[in-house]
Amino acid sequence: MNSPTRYLYLLKYILPVTDLIMLNVVYFSTYYLTPLLGKNVHNEIDRHHVVVCNLIWLFGSAIFGLYTSYGARKLERIYRGTYRTLALHFVLYLSYLLFSAEYEFSRTFLIIFYILLVGAFILNRFVGTFIQYVVINKFNAAKKVAVMGSNETATRLSDYIHKQRSLDFLDLLVMMMISMIRWTVMTGSQRKWEKLSSLA
């Protein structure tokens, strides 16, 4: 198993755990932060509110495929899935509170909760982007790929490979130089073989 695949495998299982931990940390932090702003909180920390908040997050992430192998393969998909899941979470959690007639639920709590949650996810995703940059670029975890030849198909293939983050593309010029070095080494060894053959 190569390193990018191993990284994606880990990301697929670490991302939901860190997201749920972060969701709960933000929820409980908001509960203790809201009274400091002079606002009342009543039953926001009831067990069923926390469970529903987590279940709505898991439901939204499942709908948008945030934690699937396909969703975790590219950063753009992770970002897109995250903001869609956040938006769906906001709508569904407010709908849940509305239909369950939770009139004493603090509006200030909700505003602070979603502001902190958006900020935490932005920070989390930027840290994830940095880690991916370090893993792939600094540790040379990407597979090295080269295209031999300079025809139209080779040019199109090299353009495609340049766009892939998990592949490290060696330019055609570099490959031509490697070919020349191999040819020189092979030619030199062939000359030595010819000299040995003539001595025998």
Protein Blocks (a to p, Z undefined) as FASTA:
>chain_A
ZZklmmmmmmmmmmmmmmmmmmmmmmmmmmmmmmmnopacfklmgmklmmmmmmmmmmmm
mmnommgmklmmpmklmmmmmmmmmmmmmmmmmmmmmmnopakbcfklmmmmmmmmmmmm
mmmmmmmmmmmmmmmmmnopaccdddedjdfklmmmmmmmmmpmkbccddfklmmmmmmm
mmmmmmmmmmmmmmmmmmZZ
